Structure formats: structure tokens, C-alpha cells
């Protein structure tokens, strides 16, 4: 998806994220709230799916009300969804990205940067023993035996 986005838009999104991470690095007491905000942020996938569902449903309802030409709308929308499933991109994504909507990977990158600033990974870095690191990671994830 990022590879299909205008390089200037990608640069802008990365720069905004860099500024946010710098801000929260200087204000660690605000990291928790930002992490909660990231949990609620809509990514490109969710935005695309919600818009596609809205357009397909609207076209179907209008078609059922006797305006048959509107049945073309769900056909186009589902075609775009199929294209997205097969290629990882479709034309509406260009618009969504221009609106500043981030990919799931971009949101996760900010989340992990904030967690690192908060110190979530410090305990894992205190040891060089690979098995102990694995045990600490599993413990942090709640997957220990």
C-alpha cells in the first residue's frame, strides 16, 4: 500500500509520526493516553471496508427501490475490494492515503516506538541469554507456561 502512495504523502505521514514520537518522548506521562488513542485510530483497511460496505449497501438499496442503474455501484465497489485482496491496492486507497489515513503497519510502528519510550522492552534487553529473552517476551505477552 505504501509503495502505491505518492512519495510526498508517505514522507508527510512519516514526518508527522516522527514529530509525535519526539513529543511523547519529551512527555512520557502522556504516552498511555496516546496508546489508547492509537487503539481507536482507523487504519486504511478499516476505512476502505467501511466505505465499501456503505457504498455497496446504498447502491443495492437504491437498486431495489427501482433505480436499477444504481446496481452498478455495488458491482464496482466489490470489484475494487477484489482488486485490493489480490493486489493489495485499489483506486480508493489513493484518496484514503491523501486524507492522511495510515496503514496498520504505520500505526503499529508508532505504538511500538511509544512502548519502547515507556520502557516496556527494557527488561528483555537486560540479558544476553537467548532462552531468557524468549521467556521474558513470552511472559510479557502472557504466554508463559
Buried (B, 14 or more C-beta within 10 A) or exposed (E): BBEBBEEEBBEBBBEBBEEBBEEBBEEEEEBEEBBEEBEEBBBBBEBBEEBBEEBBEBBBEBBEEEEEEBEEBBEBBBEBBEBBEEEEBBEBBBEBBEEEBBBEEBBEBBBEBBEBBBEEBEEBEEEEEEEEBEBBBEEEEEEEE
